[in-house]
């Protein structure tokens, strides 16, 4: 299984032929970096396991700020609502 780096902004994580195998998330706190000693910055780390059209499973990791994750969550709720009407 190959782990891909975080996708660039706007780059699709899944396409129409991909299958989501697993979805894991965790809330984490960045406490420091090479540029800042004290960040105390919460973020959500998401790990997706995705099978492409050939069946090869790859891991995709994404880190989001809390507002980004809340938007992500709202979009999934909207998708679920549309799927229920089909």
N, CA, C and O atoms as a GROMACS GRO file, in nm:
protein
  344
    1UNK      N    1   0.085  -0.117   0.000
    1UNK     CA    2   0.000   0.000   0.000
    1UNK      C    3   0.090   0.123   0.000
    1UNK      O    4   0.186   0.131   0.076
    2UNK      N    5   0.058   0.217  -0.083
    2UNK     CA    6   0.138   0.338  -0.101
    2UNK      C    7   0.069   0.455  -0.033
    2UNK      O    8  -0.053   0.470  -0.043
    3UNK      N    9   0.147   0.538   0.037
    3UNK     CA   10   0.088   0.657   0.099
    3UNK      C   11   0.122   0.777   0.015
    3UNK      O   12   0.239   0.804  -0.014
    4UNK      N   13   0.020   0.850  -0.024
    4UNK     CA   14   0.038   0.970  -0.103
    4UNK      C   15   0.048   1.090  -0.011
    4UNK      O   16  -0.012   1.090   0.096
    5UNK      N   17   0.124   1.191  -0.050
    5UNK     CA   18   0.128   1.314   0.030
    5UNK      C   19  -0.007   1.384   0.024
    5UNK      O   20  -0.092   1.352  -0.060
    6UNK      N   21  -0.025   1.480   0.112
    6UNK     CA   22  -0.150   1.557   0.111
    6UNK      C   23  -0.172   1.617  -0.027
    6UNK      O   24  -0.078   1.669  -0.088
    7UNK      N   25  -0.296   1.609  -0.078
    7UNK     CA   26  -0.321   1.663  -0.211
    7UNK      C   27  -0.309   1.815  -0.213
    7UNK      O   28  -0.334   1.882  -0.113
    8UNK      N   29  -0.271   1.866  -0.327
    8UNK     CA   30  -0.264   2.011  -0.345
    8UNK      C   31  -0.405   2.067  -0.342
    8UNK      O   32  -0.501   1.995  -0.371
    9UNK      N   33  -0.418   2.193  -0.308
    9UNK     CA   34  -0.549   2.257  -0.303
    9UNK      C   35  -0.619   2.240  -0.437
    9UNK      O   36  -0.563   2.274  -0.541
   10UNK      N   37  -0.741   2.189  -0.434
   10UNK     CA   38  -0.818   2.173  -0.556
   10UNK      C   39  -0.794   2.042  -0.628
   10UNK      O   40  -0.867   2.008  -0.721
   11UNK      N   41  -0.693   1.966  -0.586
   11UNK     CA   42  -0.665   1.838  -0.650
   11UNK      C   43  -0.762   1.733  -0.596
   11UNK      O   44  -0.775   1.720  -0.474
   12UNK      N   45  -0.830   1.658  -0.683
   12UNK     CA   46  -0.927   1.560  -0.633
   12UNK      C   47  -0.859   1.446  -0.559
   12UNK      O   48  -0.753   1.398  -0.601
   13UNK      N   49  -0.920   1.402  -0.450
   13UNK     CA   50  -0.869   1.289  -0.374
   13UNK      C   51  -0.927   1.160  -0.431
   13UNK      O   52  -0.858   1.058  -0.437
   14UNK      N   53  -1.052   1.164  -0.474
   14UNK     CA   54  -1.121   1.050  -0.533
   14UNK      C   55  -1.171   1.089  -0.670
   14UNK      O   56  -1.201   1.206  -0.695
   15UNK      N   57  -1.182   0.991  -0.759
   15UNK     CA   58  -1.252   1.018  -0.884
   15UNK      C   59  -1.370   0.921  -0.892
   15UNK      O   60  -1.390   0.841  -0.801
   16UNK      N   61  -1.446   0.928  -0.998
   16UNK     CA   62  -1.570   0.851  -1.009
   16UNK      C   63  -1.544   0.700  -1.007
   16UNK      O   64  -1.634   0.622  -0.975
   17UNK      N   65  -1.423   0.659  -1.042
   17UNK     CA   66  -1.394   0.515  -1.045
   17UNK      C   67  -1.326   0.465  -0.918
   17UNK      O   68  -1.294   0.347  -0.908
   18UNK      N   69  -1.302   0.552  -0.821
   18UNK     CA   70  -1.237   0.514  -0.696
   18UNK      C   71  -1.338   0.459  -0.597
   18UNK      O   72  -1.457   0.493  -0.601
   19UNK      N   73  -1.290   0.374  -0.508
   19UNK     CA   74  -1.375   0.320  -0.402
   19UNK      C   75  -1.311   0.354  -0.268
   19UNK      O   76  -1.194   0.325  -0.245
   20UNK      N   77  -1.389   0.414  -0.180
   20UNK     CA   78  -1.342   0.446  -0.046
   20UNK      C   79  -1.342   0.318   0.036
   20UNK      O   80  -1.447   0.257   0.056
   21UNK      N   81  -1.225   0.275   0.083
   21UNK     CA   82  -1.211   0.152   0.160
   21UNK      C   83  -1.220   0.180   0.310
   21UNK      O   84  -1.286   0.106   0.383
   22UNK      N   85  -1.155   0.286   0.354
   22UNK     CA   86  -1.153   0.318   0.497
   22UNK      C   87  -1.138   0.469   0.515
   22UNK      O   88  -1.078   0.537   0.432
   23UNK      N   89  -1.193   0.519   0.624
   23UNK     CA   90  -1.188   0.662   0.658
   23UNK      C   91  -1.156   0.671   0.806
   23UNK      O   92  -1.235   0.624   0.889
   24UNK      N   93  -1.042   0.729   0.840
   24UNK     CA   94  -1.005   0.747   0.981
   24UNK      C   95  -0.974   0.894   1.003
   24UNK      O   96  -0.925   0.962   0.913
   25UNK      N   97  -1.002   0.942   1.122
   25UNK     CA   98  -0.972   1.082   1.153
   25UNK      C   99  -0.928   1.093   1.297
   25UNK      O  100  -0.958   1.006   1.380
   26UNK      N  101  -0.858   1.200   1.326
   26UNK     CA  102  -0.821   1.230   1.464
   26UNK      C  103  -0.806   1.380   1.480
   26UNK      O  104  -0.766   1.451   1.388
   27UNK      N  105  -0.839   1.426   1.598
   27UNK     CA  106  -0.819   1.565   1.634
   27UNK      C  107  -0.681   1.574   1.696
   27UNK      O  108  -0.647   1.496   1.785
   28UNK      N  109  -0.601   1.668   1.650
   28UNK     CA  110  -0.465   1.681   1.700
   28UNK      C  111  -0.435   1.827   1.729
   28UNK      O  112  -0.513   1.916   1.695
   29UNK      N  113  -0.322   1.849   1.791
   29UNK     CA  114  -0.281   1.984   1.827
   29UNK      C  115  -0.135   2.002   1.786
   29UNK      O  116  -0.046   1.930   1.832
   30UNK      N  117  -0.113   2.099   1.698
   30UNK     CA  118   0.024   2.134   1.663
   30UNK      C  119   0.077   2.222   1.775
   30UNK      O  120   0.020   2.328   1.803
   31UNK      N  121   0.184   2.180   1.838
   31UNK     CA  122   0.235   2.256   1.951
   31UNK      C  123   0.357   2.341   1.918
   31UNK      O  124   0.387   2.438   1.987
   32UNK      N  125   0.429   2.303   1.811
   32UNK     CA  126   0.544   2.385   1.771
   32UNK      C  127   0.583   2.351   1.628
   32UNK      O  128   0.539   2.250   1.573
   33UNK      N  129   0.664   2.435   1.571
   33UNK     CA  130   0.717   2.410   1.438
   33UNK      C  131   0.858   2.467   1.432
   33UNK      O  132   0.906   2.523   1.530
   34UNK      N  133   0.923   2.452   1.319
   34UNK     CA  134   1.058   2.507   1.306
   34UNK      C  135   1.056   2.660   1.304
   34UNK      O  136   1.161   2.722   1.322
   35UNK      N  137   0.940   2.720   1.281
   35UNK     CA  138   0.929   2.866   1.276
   35UNK      C  139   0.865   2.928   1.399
   35UNK      O  140   0.880   3.048   1.424
   36UNK      N  141   0.795   2.846   1.477
   36UNK     CA  142   0.721   2.901   1.591
   36UNK      C  143   0.731   2.804   1.708
   36UNK      O  144   0.704   2.685   1.692
   37UNK      N  145   0.770   2.853   1.824
   37UNK     CA  146   0.788   2.766   1.940
   37UNK      C  147   0.657   2.720   2.002
   37UNK      O  148   0.648   2.608   2.053
   38UNK      N  149   0.555   2.804   1.999
   38UNK     CA  150   0.430   2.770   2.066
   38UNK      C  151   0.312   2.801   1.974
   38UNK      O  152   0.268   2.915   1.964
   39UNK      N  153   0.264   2.697   1.907
   39UNK     CA  154   0.152   2.716   1.815
   39UNK      C  155   0.017   2.698   1.883
   39UNK      O  156  -0.069   2.786   1.876
   40UNK      N  157  -0.001   2.585   1.950
   40UNK     CA  158  -0.129   2.548   2.010
   40UNK      C  159  -0.241   2.564   1.908
   40UNK      O  160  -0.338   2.637   1.930
   41UNK      N  161  -0.225   2.496   1.797
   41UNK     CA  162  -0.314   2.508   1.682
   41UNK      C  163  -0.385   2.374   1.658
   41UNK      O  164  -0.321   2.278   1.614
   42UNK      N  165  -0.518   2.366   1.686
   42UNK     CA  166  -0.589   2.240   1.663
   42UNK      C  167  -0.613   2.216   1.514
   42UNK      O  168  -0.634   2.310   1.437
   43UNK      N  169  -0.610   2.089   1.475
   43UNK     CA  170  -0.641   2.052   1.338
   43UNK      C  171  -0.697   1.911   1.335
   43UNK      O  172  -0.684   1.837   1.433
   44UNK      N  173  -0.758   1.875   1.226
   44UNK     CA  174  -0.811   1.741   1.207
   44UNK      C  175  -0.726   1.672   1.100
   44UNK      O  176  -0.706   1.725   0.991
   45UNK      N  177  -0.677   1.554   1.134
   45UNK     CA  178  -0.601   1.474   1.039
   45UNK      C  179  -0.693   1.361   0.989
   45UNK      O  180  -0.750   1.288   1.069
   46UNK      N  181  -0.705   1.349   0.858
   46UNK     CA  182  -0.790   1.247   0.797
   46UNK      C  183  -0.702   1.154   0.714
   46UNK      O  184  -0.616   1.199   0.639
   47UNK      N  185  -0.725   1.024   0.730
   47UNK     CA  186  -0.656   0.924   0.649
   47UNK      C  187  -0.761   0.846   0.570
   47UNK      O  188  -0.847   0.780   0.629
   48UNK      N  189  -0.752   0.853   0.439
   48UNK     CA  190  -0.842   0.779   0.351
   48UNK      C  191  -0.767   0.664   0.287
   48UNK      O  192  -0.654   0.682   0.242
   49UNK      N  193  -0.828   0.547   0.283
   49UNK     CA  194  -0.775   0.436   0.205
   49UNK      C  195  -0.868   0.422   0.086
   49UNK      O  196  -0.988   0.401   0.101
   50UNK      N  197  -0.809   0.433  -0.035
   50UNK     CA  198  -0.886   0.440  -0.157
   50UNK      C  199  -0.834   0.336  -0.256
   50UNK      O  200  -0.713   0.323  -0.275
   51UNK      N  201  -0.926   0.262  -0.317
   51UNK     CA  202  -0.889   0.168  -0.423
   51UNK      C  203  -0.917   0.235  -0.557
   51UNK      O  204  -1.028   0.284  -0.581
   52UNK      N  205  -0.817   0.238  -0.643
   52UNK     CA  206  -0.838   0.299  -0.775
   52UNK      C  207  -0.906   0.198  -0.867
   52UNK      O  208  -0.938   0.088  -0.825
   53UNK      N  209  -0.927   0.236  -0.992
   53UNK     CA  210  -1.001   0.152  -1.087
   53UNK      C  211  -0.936   0.017  -1.110
   53UNK      O  212  -1.004  -0.078  -1.151
   54UNK      N  213  -0.805   0.004  -1.084
   54UNK     CA  214  -0.736  -0.124  -1.103
   54UNK      C  215  -0.737  -0.208  -0.975
   54UNK      O  216  -0.692  -0.322  -0.976
   55UNK      N  217  -0.790  -0.151  -0.865
   55UNK     CA  218  -0.795  -0.224  -0.739
   55UNK      C  219  -0.678  -0.194  -0.646
   55UNK      O  220  -0.675  -0.244  -0.533
   56UNK      N  221  -0.582  -0.115  -0.691
   56UNK     CA  222  -0.468  -0.082  -0.607
   56UNK      C  223  -0.513   0.014  -0.496
   56UNK      O  224  -0.574   0.117  -0.523
   57UNK      N  225  -0.480  -0.023  -0.371
   57UNK     CA  226  -0.520   0.059  -0.256
   57UNK      C  227  -0.409   0.156  -0.222
   57UNK      O  228  -0.292   0.118  -0.208
   58UNK      N  229  -0.447   0.282  -0.208
   58UNK     CA  230  -0.353   0.387  -0.170
   58UNK      C  231  -0.409   0.460  -0.050
   58UNK      O  232  -0.530   0.470  -0.033
   59UNK      N  233  -0.319   0.512   0.033
   59UNK     CA  234  -0.360   0.595   0.147
   59UNK      C  235  -0.340   0.741   0.110
   59UNK      O  236  -0.238   0.779   0.053
   60UNK      N  237  -0.437   0.820   0.145
   60UNK     CA  238  -0.431   0.964   0.121
   60UNK      C  239  -0.450   1.033   0.255
   60UNK      O  240  -0.548   1.006   0.325
   61UNK      N  241  -0.358   1.120   0.292
   61UNK     CA  242  -0.372   1.192   0.418
   61UNK      C  243  -0.400   1.339   0.390
   61UNK      O  244  -0.345   1.399   0.298
   62UNK      N  245  -0.488   1.394   0.473
   62UNK     CA  246  -0.529   1.534   0.459
   62UNK      C  247  -0.531   1.595   0.599
   62UNK      O  248  -0.581   1.533   0.693
   63UNK      N  249  -0.478   1.714   0.612
   63UNK     CA  250  -0.488   1.788   0.737
   63UNK      C  251  -0.572   1.912   0.711
   63UNK      O  252  -0.551   1.984   0.613
   64UNK      N  253  -0.668   1.937   0.802
   64UNK     CA  254  -0.758   2.050   0.786
   64UNK      C  255  -0.768   2.127   0.916
   64UNK      O  256  -0.758   2.071   1.025
   65UNK      N  257  -0.788   2.257   0.902
   65UNK     CA  258  -0.820   2.337   1.019
   65UNK      C  259  -0.960   2.298   1.065
   65UNK      O  260  -1.034   2.233   0.991
   66UNK      N  261  -0.996   2.339   1.184
   66UNK     CA  262  -1.131   2.307   1.235
   66UNK      C  263  -1.239   2.365   1.143
   66UNK      O  264  -1.334   2.294   1.111
   67UNK      N  265  -1.230   2.492   1.100
   67UNK     CA  266  -1.332   2.544   1.007
   67UNK      C  267  -1.337   2.467   0.874
   67UNK      O  268  -1.445   2.446   0.819
   68UNK      N  269  -1.222   2.426   0.823
   68UNK     CA  270  -1.220   2.347   0.699
   68UNK      C  271  -1.291   2.214   0.719
   68UNK      O  272  -1.368   2.171   0.634
   69UNK      N  273  -1.265   2.149   0.834
   69UNK     CA  274  -1.329   2.021   0.862
   69UNK      C  275  -1.480   2.038   0.879
   69UNK      O  276  -1.558   1.954   0.834
   70UNK      N  277  -1.522   2.146   0.944
   70UNK     CA  278  -1.665   2.171   0.960
   70UNK      C  279  -1.732   2.190   0.824
   70UNK      O  280  -1.844   2.142   0.804
   71UNK      N  281  -1.667   2.256   0.731
   71UNK     CA  282  -1.720   2.272   0.596
   71UNK      C  283  -1.725   2.137   0.525
   71UNK      O  284  -1.823   2.106   0.457
   72UNK      N  285  -1.621   2.058   0.540
   72UNK     CA  286  -1.613   1.922   0.484
   72UNK      C  287  -1.731   1.839   0.534
   72UNK      O  288  -1.798   1.770   0.456
   73UNK      N  289  -1.756   1.846   0.664
   73UNK     CA  290  -1.866   1.773   0.726
   73UNK      C  291  -2.002   1.818   0.670
   73UNK      O  292  -2.086   1.735   0.638
   74UNK      N  293  -2.022   1.949   0.657
   74UNK     CA  294  -2.148   2.001   0.602
   74UNK      C  295  -2.170   1.951   0.459
   74UNK      O  296  -2.281   1.915   0.421
   75UNK      N  297  -2.063   1.948   0.381
   75UNK     CA  298  -2.076   1.900   0.243
   75UNK      C  299  -2.116   1.753   0.240
   75UNK      O  300  -2.196   1.713   0.156
   76UNK      N  301  -2.060   1.671   0.330
   76UNK     CA  302  -2.099   1.531   0.335
   76UNK      C  303  -2.244   1.514   0.377
   76UNK      O  304  -2.312   1.425   0.328
   77UNK      N  305  -2.293   1.598   0.468
   77UNK     CA  306  -2.433   1.594   0.505
   77UNK      C  307  -2.522   1.628   0.385
   77UNK      O  308  -2.626   1.566   0.365
   78UNK      N  309  -2.481   1.726   0.306
   78UNK     CA  310  -2.557   1.761   0.186
   78UNK      C  311  -2.558   1.646   0.086
   78UNK      O  312  -2.661   1.618   0.025
   79UNK      N  313  -2.444   1.579   0.071
   79UNK     CA  314  -2.437   1.464  -0.020
   79UNK      C  315  -2.532   1.353   0.028
   79UNK      O  316  -2.605   1.295  -0.052
   80UNK      N  317  -2.530   1.325   0.158
   80UNK     CA  318  -2.617   1.222   0.214
   80UNK      C  319  -2.764   1.254   0.190
   80UNK      O  320  -2.843   1.166   0.159
   81UNK      N  321  -2.800   1.381   0.205
   81UNK     CA  322  -2.939   1.421   0.184
   81UNK      C  323  -2.981   1.399   0.038
   81UNK      O  324  -3.093   1.354   0.012
   82UNK      N  325  -2.891   1.430  -0.055
   82UNK     CA  326  -2.923   1.408  -0.196
   82UNK      C  327  -2.933   1.258  -0.227
   82UNK      O  328  -3.023   1.216  -0.300
   83UNK      N  329  -2.843   1.179  -0.171
   83UNK     CA  330  -2.845   1.034  -0.195
   83UNK      C  331  -2.975   0.974  -0.145
   83UNK      O  332  -3.029   0.883  -0.208
   84UNK      N  333  -3.026   1.021  -0.031
   84UNK     CA  334  -3.151   0.970   0.022
   84UNK      C  335  -3.270   0.995  -0.069
   84UNK      O  336  -3.370   0.923  -0.061
   85UNK      N  337  -3.262   1.095  -0.155
   85UNK     CA  338  -3.373   1.125  -0.246
   85UNK      C  339  -3.368   1.042  -0.373
   85UNK      O  340  -3.464   1.042  -0.451
   86UNK      N  341  -3.259   0.972  -0.396
   86UNK     CA  342  -3.243   0.892  -0.519
   86UNK      C  343  -3.310   0.758  -0.503
   86UNK      O  344  -3.308   0.676  -0.595
   0.00000   0.00000   0.00000
